[in-house]
Amino acid sequence: MATTKELRELTPEELKHRVQELREAVFHNRMKRRLALETDFSVHKKQKKELARILTVMNQKLKETKEPVNG
């Protein structure tokens, strides 16, 4: 799990790639839970939190690149 500081150092392309990977992992873990194949349920929660953290950093970077509108 990456820290917020580490995530801010990544490029937008790297962040998008990590989001894609985590979304797939969350989906697969959800399916494993439904089929009772997964016994460690904390993994799903940790992945969801990391996904939210990455999306937050991406949104912050997007707001920083936009210039404020005057008028």
C-alpha positions as CSV (number, residue, x, y, z in Angstrom):
1,M,0.0,0.0,0.0
2,A,1.5,3.3,-1.1
3,T,1.5,6.4,1.0
4,T,-0.1,9.6,-0.1
5,K,3.3,11.2,-0.5
6,E,4.4,8.4,-2.8
7,L,1.2,8.7,-4.9
8,R,1.7,12.4,-5.4
9,E,5.1,11.7,-7.0
10,L,3.6,9.4,-9.7
11,T,2.5,10.6,-13.1
12,P,-1.1,10.7,-14.1
13,E,-0.6,7.7,-16.4
14,E,0.9,5.7,-13.6
15,L,-2.0,6.6,-11.4
16,K,-4.6,5.6,-14.0
17,H,-2.8,2.3,-14.4
18,R,-2.9,1.6,-10.7
19,V,-6.6,2.6,-10.6
20,Q,-7.3,0.0,-13.3
21,E,-5.4,-2.7,-11.5
22,L,-7.1,-2.0,-8.2
23,R,-10.6,-1.9,-9.7
24,E,-10.0,-5.3,-11.2
25,A,-8.6,-6.6,-7.9
26,V,-11.6,-5.3,-5.9
27,F,-13.9,-6.9,-8.4
28,H,-12.2,-10.3,-8.2
29,N,-12.0,-10.1,-4.4
30,R,-15.8,-9.3,-4.3
31,M,-16.5,-12.4,-6.4
32,K,-14.2,-14.6,-4.2
33,R,-16.1,-13.4,-1.1
34,R,-19.5,-14.2,-2.7
35,L,-18.3,-17.7,-3.6
36,A,-16.7,-18.2,-0.1
37,L,-13.3,-18.7,-1.6
38,E,-11.7,-15.9,0.3
39,T,-11.1,-16.1,4.0
40,D,-9.2,-12.9,4.6
41,F,-11.9,-10.2,4.2
42,S,-9.6,-7.3,5.3
43,V,-7.8,-7.4,1.9
44,H,-11.0,-6.1,0.2
45,K,-11.3,-3.2,2.6
46,K,-7.6,-2.2,2.2
47,Q,-7.8,-2.3,-1.6
48,K,-10.9,-0.1,-1.6
49,K,-9.2,2.4,0.7
50,E,-6.1,2.5,-1.5
51,L,-8.3,3.0,-4.6
52,A,-10.1,5.9,-2.9
53,R,-6.7,7.4,-1.9
54,I,-5.4,7.2,-5.5
55,L,-8.6,8.8,-6.9
56,T,-8.3,11.6,-4.4
57,V,-4.8,12.4,-5.4
58,M,-5.8,12.3,-9.1
59,N,-8.6,14.8,-8.4
60,Q,-6.2,17.1,-6.5
61,K,-3.7,17.0,-9.4
62,L,-6.5,17.8,-11.8
63,K,-7.6,20.8,-9.8
64,E,-4.0,22.0,-9.6
65,T,-3.6,22.0,-13.3
66,K,-6.7,23.9,-14.0
67,E,-6.3,27.7,-13.9
68,P,-8.8,29.7,-11.9
69,V,-11.6,31.4,-13.8
70,N,-11.7,35.2,-13.3
71,G,-15.0,37.0,-13.8
